[in-house]
């Protein structure tokens, strides 16, 4: 599926209008429901294909923050044949207590996979957890950048953002 066709399908499937509270704490008149595109194989497959084609050069491992980006990271892993880890928001209070699930070797170069970014705060936190575990985070690869500060927040943390789509680009297909 080409980029524009996928963008139109993404808007049809996951663009909602109303009054929404975002994870950043902001309110919004629109919402990209990541679960509507991450749980649909007709969309998840082409999204994973396009994300895999945009991975940062030198990527050895992928990372997906829980819960939203895990399906994306798994799909991109299958597409790229690269292993992935899951980055928890906090360590479990039972079992191993890990903040990162899966195998991550110190020094590995990682691309962080994200779904929809607003301020980028959660992506920065996930990148810091990966760095604390010894990884080199090459950058963040997202499906949608809402263009509300994520790129600037990531740049301030020394990270580049690549997004398949920006809010402005997707708005033309509403």
C-alpha positions in Angstrom: 0.0 0.0 0.0 1.5 3.4 -1.0 2.0 6.2 1.5 -1.1 8.3 0.6 -3.4 5.3 0.4 -2.3 4.2 3.8 -2.7 7.7 5.2 -6.3 7.9 3.9 -7.0 4.4 5.4 -5.5 5.5 8.7 -7.7 8.6 8.9 -10.9 6.6 7.9 -10.2 4.0 10.6 -8.7 5.9 13.5 -9.4 9.6 13.3 -12.1 10.6 15.8 -13.7 14.0 16.6 -15.0 15.0 20.0 -13.6 16.1 23.3 -10.6 13.9 24.4 -8.1 14.0 27.2 -4.7 13.0 26.0 -2.0 11.2 28.0 -0.1 14.5 28.0 -2.9 16.0 30.1 -4.0 18.2 27.2 -7.5 18.2 25.8 -8.1 17.9 22.1 -11.0 18.1 19.6 -9.6 15.1 17.7 -7.9 11.8 18.5 -6.0 9.2 16.6 -7.1 6.0 18.2 -4.0 3.9 17.9 -5.8 0.8 18.9 -8.1 1.1 15.9 -5.0 0.9 13.6 -2.8 -1.4 15.7 -5.4 -4.1 16.0 -6.3 -4.2 12.3 -3.9 -6.4 10.3 -5.0 -4.6 7.1 -3.5 -1.4 8.5 -0.8 -2.8 10.9 0.9 -4.7 8.1 1.4 -1.8 5.8 2.3 0.5 8.7 5.0 -2.0 9.8 6.3 -2.2 6.3 6.6 1.6 6.0 8.2 1.9 9.5 10.7 -0.9 8.7 11.7 1.0 5.6 12.5 4.1 7.7 14.6 2.5 10.5 17.7 4.4 11.5 20.8 3.1 9.9 22.7 0.8 12.2 19.6 -0.3 14.2 20.3 -3.6 15.9 17.2 -3.8 18.1 13.8 -2.2 18.3 12.0 -1.0 21.4 8.3 -0.4 22.0 6.9 1.3 25.1 4.1 -0.5 26.8 1.2 -0.8 26.0 0.5 1.2 22.9 3.6 0.6 20.8 4.1 -3.1 21.6 2.0 -4.3 18.7 3.9 -1.9 16.4 7.3 -3.0 17.6 6.3 -6.7 17.2 5.1 -6.0 13.6 8.2 -4.1 12.6 10.3 -6.8 14.2 8.6 -9.4 12.0 9.0 -7.1 8.9 12.7 -6.2 9.6 13.8 -9.5 11.2 15.2 -7.4 14.1 14.6 -8.4 17.7 12.7 -6.0 20.0 12.3 -5.2 23.7 9.3 -3.8 25.6 10.0 -0.7 27.7 7.8 -0.6 30.8 6.7 2.7 32.4 7.9 1.3 35.7 9.4 -2.0 36.9 6.9 -4.7 37.8 6.4 -5.1 41.5 6.5 -8.9 41.1 8.6 -11.4 39.3 11.8 -9.9 37.9 10.8 -6.3 38.5 12.4 -5.3 35.1 11.7 -2.1 33.3 12.8 -3.6 30.0 11.4 -6.9 28.9 13.4 -9.0 26.5 17.1 -9.1 25.8 19.0 -5.9 25.5 22.8 -6.0 25.3 24.8 -3.0 26.5 25.9 -0.9 23.6 23.2 -2.0 21.2 21.8 0.6 18.8 18.1 0.9 19.2 15.3 2.5 17.3 12.3 3.4 19.6 9.0 2.7 17.9 6.0 4.9 18.9 2.4 5.2 17.9 1.0 8.8 18.2 3.1 11.5 19.7 1.8 14.8 21.2 4.4 16.2 23.6 6.9 13.4 23.4 7.3 13.1 27.1 6.6 9.3 27.3 9.0 8.7 24.4 11.8 10.7 26.2 11.2 8.6 29.3 11.4 5.4 27.4 14.6 6.5 25.7 16.1 7.4 29.0 15.3 3.9 30.4 16.9 2.3 27.4 20.0 4.5 27.7 20.2 3.7 31.5 20.3 0.0 30.5 23.3 0.8 28.2 21.6 1.1 24.8 22.4 3.8 22.2 19.0 5.2 21.1 19.4 6.2 17.5 16.0 8.0 17.3 12.3 7.7 17.6 10.1 6.4 14.7 6.4 7.1 15.1 3.3 6.6 13.1 1.8 10.0 13.8 3.3 13.3 15.1 0.5 15.5 16.3 2.8 18.5 15.9 2.3 19.7 19.4 5.9 19.7 20.7 7.2 16.1 20.4 9.9 16.9 17.9 11.2 19.7 20.0 11.1 17.7 23.2 12.9 14.8 21.6 15.5 17.2 20.0 16.1 18.7 23.5 16.8 15.1 24.7 19.3 14.6 21.8 16.9 12.4 19.8 15.6 12.7 16.3 12.0 12.1 15.4 10.9 10.4 12.1 7.1 10.1 11.7 5.2 8.4 8.9 2.6 11.2 9.1 2.1 14.6 10.7 -1.2 15.9 11.8 -1.1 18.4 9.0 -0.6 15.8 6.4 -3.4 13.6 7.7 -5.8 16.5 7.9 -5.9 16.7 4.2 -7.6 13.3 4.1 -10.3 14.1 6.7 
